[in-house]
Amino acid sequence: MIRQPMPVIFLAHGAPMLLDDAGWVGELAAWAKALPRPRAILMISAHWDERPLQLGATAPVPLVYDFYGFPEKYYRLQYRSPGAPELAARVEEVLRAAGRPFTRSERGLDHGAYIPLMAMYPQADVPVLQLSMPGLDAKDLFELGRELAPLRHEGVLLVGSGFLTHNMREGFHGDRPAAWAVEFDDWAADALGRRDADALVDFMARAPSARRALPTWEHYAPVLVSAGAVVDDASAAPTFPITGWWAMAPSFTKRSVQFG
């Protein structure tokens, strides 16, 4: 039987407080229900950038509470998804074939992984493997996505988790999105919609307000991996299952992308 390729997604993941936002949780849950059921999930989060490429723990280990100064309840969160040793072995095959250096790690899932997964797959019954980003080289991140593309045909949901706008100094001010945030979000929607790989990779030079929307750009990086994974599939048209702005941080766009 020929397996239809899984979609590839990029989602805005939010801080732990996302879980107190019933509307956003509902949007993520509805999105997951509309997706084909994955055999396993390969997660690339903005919060893990390490070279050489690292494959996370393949058996359940404690979560990484990589946030500071939050109420105690967030440090008691649990997400006991099954380990993914088979997926890890397969990812190693793919990376080895691409000539890409990698190693294994015992690191647990970080909040860029488990916070959205708690909303999307609350039963924690899908095996999850997290993969680090191998540095912040836009072309290399895009190429990494292309290398991982075969996993789509094996029931694996590739998930990039970040934010298309992420200004921690200015993004929380006001009661509506700042003009610079809207400008960058509009540009990203257009570039993603046109599947303009060159523009997406060269975003810092081409996108209006890029340096203000992304003073550091690790939260944008996962969208490059997701886009790269579908660059050779003309049928993987992008849609935006979730849009709008985070009420707690009005200049943080919730725009999320589904390819295919």
Number of C-alpha atoms within 10 A of each C-alpha: 3 6 9 11 19 23 24 25 26 28 26 26 25 22 14 21 12 18 17 9 13 11 11 22 19 14 15 24 18 14 15 16 11 10 12 13 13 17 16 22 20 23 25 27 30 24 19 21 18 14 13 15 20 21 22 25 22 23 16 19 17 14 19 15 15 11 12 7 5 11 10 8 8 14 15 9 15 13 20 20 22 17 20 22 16 13 21 21 13 13 20 18 12 17 17 12 10 14 9 14 13 18 11 15 15 14 18 20 28 19 23 27 27 27 23 24 24 20 22 19 17 16 12 17 14 19 22 31 28 25 24 21 26 19 16 15 13 20 16 17 23 24 19 21 24 20 19 20 25 16 21 19 14 18 19 23 24 25 24 31 29 27 28 29 29 24 20 15 9 16 22 19 14 12 11 15 21 17 11 17 27 21 16 23 26 14 20 22 19 12 17 21 15 12 20 14 17 11 17 24 21 12 19 15 12 13 19 19 19 23 17 17 29 20 14 14 21 21 21 26 27 31 32 24 31 30 30 26 27 25 19 11 13 9 10 19 16 21 15 17 17 18 15 16 18 21 17 16 20 20 29 28 26 25 21 25 26 21 23 16
